Amino acid sequence: MGMQIQPKVIIHGGAGSSLHSKGGVESIRKDLRDIVEEIYGKLLAGADAKMAVIYGCHMLEDNPCFNAGKGSVLQSDGQVRMSASLMDGAAQRFSGVINVSRVQHPTDLAAFLQDCDDRVLSDYGSAELAREMCLPVFDPATELRLKEWQQERANHFQKAMAGVVAEKELIDTSARRGTIGVVVLDSEGRLAAGTSTGGKGLERIGRVSDSAMPAGNYANPFAGISCTGIGEDIIDECLAPRIVIRVTDGLSLGQAFARSFTEAEQNGRDFGAIGIDRTGAIAWGKTSDVLLAAYHTGTDIGDTLEQGIGTMTGTC
Ligand code: ASP
């Protein structure tokens, strides 16, 4: 057994414009903090980084406030198509599914693919895999998401993307997303990252999210990152590997976030990211108004819900 390290966890539930109400903030804060605490408990009980990431993704996919698994947003044609990926930093191995329907936990498909020769599957292949794994058919659409889509249809789809993120009631707002992500460092120094999404919402059929690409979810033995926000912006910055490689080449995690988010601001991007490095540093950054993230340092639990509007990075 290697040296014992104090485990770390950071999770996110999306980035976007400010939360609608103070009540909304408090309720999401509680959900995120409870989940981060549960993941930490799993790590203390012996789960490795990858297992803890899968466990955390399940909890977030099950929470209908977030745009992943149950509660995913509907695409332009009124259907749910989800994408998820998992990266084992120690093995430096990526796996994922793109635009899968009718499963409860898209993360389970990505986890299964970790040990396969073919590790990223799109729609048909993902559906076949779900059948092969005997996963029960599950409809992730909720009444609230359906109402939001109907409202958009009544407005002749004026918005470029769904107006939701981690809100428990129907509200009229724009540029809100609720993708989920989990990054973990375990007690043996292994890193893993997972990201799961219903996409931007209202997108054209076949659009591919960053969440099932290395651009949105990447880890190696030095650092692990999960991103959220406008997928096209995340892809254009190649955000997750950009930060990970900076850390690999010698920057601290905080410096890597600060440099990458300064560039993102200059390039007019709209997204957020969370990460952990092998020393146990935790960091987050955003160009969006708000990033819904919570972390566990081993001694403290904190969150980023009220960290001010605009570009910002933080470490702990
Ligand atoms: N990045 C996701 C996508 O563009 C959306 C999100 O993070 O909320 O598919």
Residues whose N, C-alpha, C, O or C-beta is under 5 A from the ligand:
A	BS01	LIG	G14 R177 G178 T179 T197 G199 K200 S209 D210 C227 T228 G229 I230 G231 E232
